[in-house]
Amino acid sequence: MAKRLIITKQPNDNVLDGVFAGINYISVMRDGAPLVNIFQKGEGNPLAAIFPTFKVESVAAHEEKVKGLGGGVLLPSNHCPCTETAFVVCVDISSNQFMIKEPKGF
């Protein structure tokens, strides 16, 4: 249902289905970059309903900074199936989730 709604409202964007870390998702792409990813809720999905993404030059370096500040890693470093760039989903000391990701072409 979500995919049909997105296609109706965003006819010029590319809508992709995928599976990442065992989680089904829909990605809305524009000009080769994701605008939004919608992850299916359910058993085995540890992701919050909404979390911000921060673009960084080096995922590895920023992952170490997160850990140094007392945060942790929820989904380990991997490559985005949409853009083939490195990313990791982290949690801060209050368990807030966020993604750090390298920009495409970096």
C-alpha positions as CSV (number, residue, x, y, z in Angstrom):
1,M,0.0,0.0,0.0
2,A,2.8,2.5,0.9
3,K,4.5,1.9,-2.4
4,R,1.4,2.6,-4.4
5,L,0.7,5.8,-2.5
6,I,4.3,7.0,-3.0
7,I,4.2,6.2,-6.7
8,T,0.9,8.2,-7.0
9,K,2.2,11.2,-5.0
10,Q,5.8,11.1,-6.4
11,P,5.5,9.9,-10.0
12,N,8.9,11.3,-11.0
13,D,10.8,9.4,-8.3
14,N,12.1,5.8,-8.5
15,V,10.6,3.5,-5.8
16,L,12.6,0.4,-5.0
17,D,11.8,-2.6,-2.9
18,G,14.6,-4.3,-1.1
19,V,15.8,-6.3,1.9
20,F,18.6,-5.2,4.2
21,A,19.7,-7.1,7.3
22,G,16.6,-9.2,6.9
23,I,14.3,-6.2,7.0
24,N,12.0,-5.4,4.0
25,Y,12.1,-1.8,2.9
26,I,11.0,0.7,0.3
27,S,13.4,3.3,-0.9
28,V,12.3,6.5,-2.7
29,M,15.2,7.6,-5.0
30,R,15.7,10.8,-6.8
31,D,18.7,11.5,-9.0
32,G,20.4,8.3,-7.8
33,A,20.2,9.1,-4.1
34,P,17.6,8.0,-1.5
35,L,15.2,10.6,-0.3
36,V,13.7,8.3,2.3
37,N,13.8,4.6,3.3
38,I,10.7,3.0,4.9
39,F,11.6,-0.1,6.9
40,Q,8.9,-2.7,7.5
41,K,8.1,-3.0,11.2
42,G,8.0,-6.5,12.7
43,E,9.8,-9.1,14.6
44,G,13.6,-8.9,14.1
45,N,13.5,-5.2,13.1
46,P,15.4,-3.2,15.8
47,L,15.0,0.1,14.0
48,A,13.0,3.0,15.3
49,A,10.1,4.3,13.3
50,I,12.1,7.4,12.4
51,F,15.8,8.3,12.8
52,P,18.0,11.0,11.2
53,T,20.9,10.3,8.8
54,F,24.1,12.3,9.0
55,K,26.5,12.3,6.0
56,V,30.1,12.0,7.0
57,E,33.4,11.7,5.2
58,S,34.4,8.5,7.0
59,V,31.9,6.1,8.6
60,A,34.7,4.2,10.4
61,A,36.1,7.4,12.0
62,H,32.7,8.6,13.1
63,E,31.7,5.2,14.4
64,E,34.8,5.3,16.7
65,K,33.7,8.8,17.8
66,V,30.3,7.6,18.7
67,K,31.7,4.7,20.7
68,G,34.2,7.1,22.4
69,L,31.2,9.2,23.6
70,G,29.5,6.2,25.1
71,G,27.2,5.4,22.2
72,G,27.1,2.1,20.4
73,V,26.3,0.3,17.1
74,L,22.9,-1.1,16.4
75,L,23.5,-2.3,12.8
76,P,27.2,-2.8,12.0
77,S,28.9,-1.0,9.1
78,N,27.7,-2.2,5.7
79,H,27.1,-0.8,2.2
80,C,23.8,0.8,1.3
81,P,22.1,-1.4,-1.3
82,C,20.8,1.8,-3.0
83,T,23.9,3.9,-3.3
84,E,26.7,1.4,-2.5
85,T,28.1,3.7,0.2
86,A,29.2,2.8,3.7
87,F,26.8,3.4,6.6
88,V,26.2,2.3,10.2
89,V,23.1,2.7,12.5
90,C,24.2,3.9,15.9
91,V,22.6,4.6,19.3
92,D,23.6,7.4,21.7
93,I,23.8,7.1,25.4
94,S,20.0,7.8,25.7
95,S,19.2,5.0,23.1
96,N,18.3,7.4,20.3
97,Q,19.0,5.9,16.9
98,F,20.8,7.7,14.1
99,M,22.6,6.7,10.9
100,I,26.0,7.9,9.7
101,K,26.6,7.5,6.0
102,E,29.1,8.4,3.4
103,P,27.8,10.4,0.5
104,K,27.6,8.8,-2.9
105,G,30.7,9.3,-5.0
106,F,32.8,10.0,-2.0
